[in-house]
Amino acid sequence: MPVKNVSNGELKKELERAGEKLVFIDFFATWCGPCKKVAPAIDTLSESHPNAIFLKVDVDECETEAQQYKIEAMPTFVFIRSSKELERIRGADIDAIKKTLAKHYKETSAFGGEGHSMLDSKTTETASSKATVESDRERFEKVAEERFGTSKEGETMTTLRLRLPDISSPISIRLSTERTLNDIRHLICETITLFETTPFEFMEPPAIKIKLDDENKTIKEAKLMNAVLIIKKV
């Protein structure tokens, strides 16, 4: 996944969207020589670690984020999962970056509780299936951001976490509380290959089925703000 430049005030939103994926943040400055020197290596690492999110934060443009993470030297690399800092590295030490990335990326790649790993050697069919799932996830997140990411004046935004079959960690989407589950249903059908032809239903943990009629209610009316929803095949 390519490195993404974060605008001022957008880092928190990016971390929420990442869910349980490993997030690698490169705090840099345009005038910093070591930052420029290590940048190509970071780009290469982002391509070889598609299940992680790579972000770049310009400390001069994003002063709030730089202060929040107490950045005192550039470059500083911060590893985060579920909006919590795991480790950080100060300076352009690419070997330390690779070791720390490998350590946490392996944990992120594992399918929790199922004993499977993205690093396992599988058949061509299984590998193809995993590639499809990852592609679906990226497409879903991209379309969700384009369709739901902005709100009209006066609208309240909330974050929903969706647990879908075959996807190891929840997908977080941010949307207006005036949206409906029916809006999300259309998005899932359009972007997730499995559900192009397979019927599904929404459930609240542990096993509370949401009625079809309630899918037409707004998120606010259905009292689903900041909810975790399970997408279950019927």
Residue pairs with C-beta under 8 A, 6 or more apart in sequence:
1 46
1 47
1 49
1 50
1 51
1 52
1 53
1 54
1 138
2 43
2 46
2 47
2 54
3 26
3 42
3 43
3 46
3 54
3 55
3 56
4 14
4 53
4 54
4 55
4 56
5 55
5 56
5 58
6 14
6 55
6 56
6 57
6 62
6 65
7 61
7 62
8 61
8 62
8 63
8 64
8 65
9 62
9 64
11 25
11 55
11 57
11 62
11 65
12 83
13 174
14 23
14 53
14 55
15 23
15 80
15 83
16 83
16 159
16 172
16 174
17 141
17 145
17 172
17 173
17 174
18 53
18 80
18 172
19 82
19 161
19 169
19 170
19 171
19 172
20 81
20 82
20 108
20 169
20 170
21 51
21 52
21 53
21 81
21 108
21 169
22 49
22 51
22 52
22 53
22 79
22 80
22 81
22 101
22 104
22 105
22 107
22 108
23 52
23 53
23 55
23 79
23 80
23 81
24 42
24 45
24 46
24 52
24 53
24 54
24 55
24 77
24 78
24 79
24 80
24 101
25 55
25 56
25 57
25 69
25 77
25 78
25 79
25 80
26 35
26 39
26 42
26 54
26 55
26 56
26 57
26 75
26 77
27 57
27 59
27 65
27 66
27 69
27 71
27 74
27 75
27 76
27 77
27 78
28 35
28 39
28 56
28 57
28 58
28 59
28 74
28 75
29 35
29 58
29 59
29 60
29 74
30 58
30 60
32 74
32 75
34 74
34 75
34 91
34 92
35 74
35 75
35 92
37 92
38 75
38 92
38 94
38 97
41 94
41 97
42 54
42 97
45 54
45 97
45 98
45 101
46 52
46 54
49 101
49 105
50 134
51 105
51 108
51 109
51 118
51 134
52 101
52 105
52 108
57 65
57 66
59 65
59 66
59 71
59 74
69 76
69 78
69 85
73 90
73 91
75 90
75 91
75 92
76 88
76 89
76 90
77 88
77 89
77 97
77 100
78 85
78 87
78 88
79 85
79 86
79 87
79 88
79 100
79 101
79 104
80 86
81 104
81 108
86 104
87 100
87 104
89 96
89 97
89 100
106 117
106 119
108 169
109 117
109 118
109 119
109 168
110 116
110 117
110 118
110 168
111 117
111 118
111 168
112 168
112 169
118 130
122 130
129 166
132 193
133 166
133 167
136 167
136 191
136 192
136 193
136 194
137 167
137 171
139 191
140 171
140 187
140 188
140 191
140 192
141 171
141 173
143 187
143 190
143 191
144 173
144 175
144 187
145 173
145 174
147 183
147 187
148 173
148 174
148 175
148 176
148 179
148 183
148 187
149 174
149 175
151 157
151 176
152 176
155 176
155 177
155 178
156 176
156 177
156 220
157 174
157 175
157 176
157 177
158 174
158 175
158 176
158 177
158 219
158 224
158 225
158 226
159 172
159 173
159 174
159 226
160 172
160 173
160 175
160 184
160 219
160 224
160 226
160 227
160 228
160 229
161 170
161 171
161 172
161 227
161 228
161 229
162 170
162 171
162 172
162 173
162 184
162 228
162 229
162 231
163 170
163 228
163 229
163 230
163 231
164 171
164 188
164 192
164 231
165 194
165 231
165 232
165 233
166 194
170 228
173 184
175 183
175 184
175 219
176 219
177 218
177 219
177 220
177 225
178 218
178 219
178 220
179 218
179 219
180 215
180 216
180 217
180 218
180 219
180 222
181 202
181 210
181 214
181 215
181 216
181 217
181 219
181 222
181 224
181 229
182 215
182 216
185 202
185 215
188 195
188 200
188 231
189 195
189 196
194 233
195 231
198 233
198 234
199 233
199 234
200 231
200 232
200 233
200 234
201 209
201 210
201 231
201 232
201 234
202 209
202 210
202 215
202 229
202 230
202 231
202 232
203 209
203 210
203 229
203 230
203 231
203 232
204 210
204 224
204 227
204 228
204 229
204 230
205 228
205 230
210 222
210 229
214 222
219 225
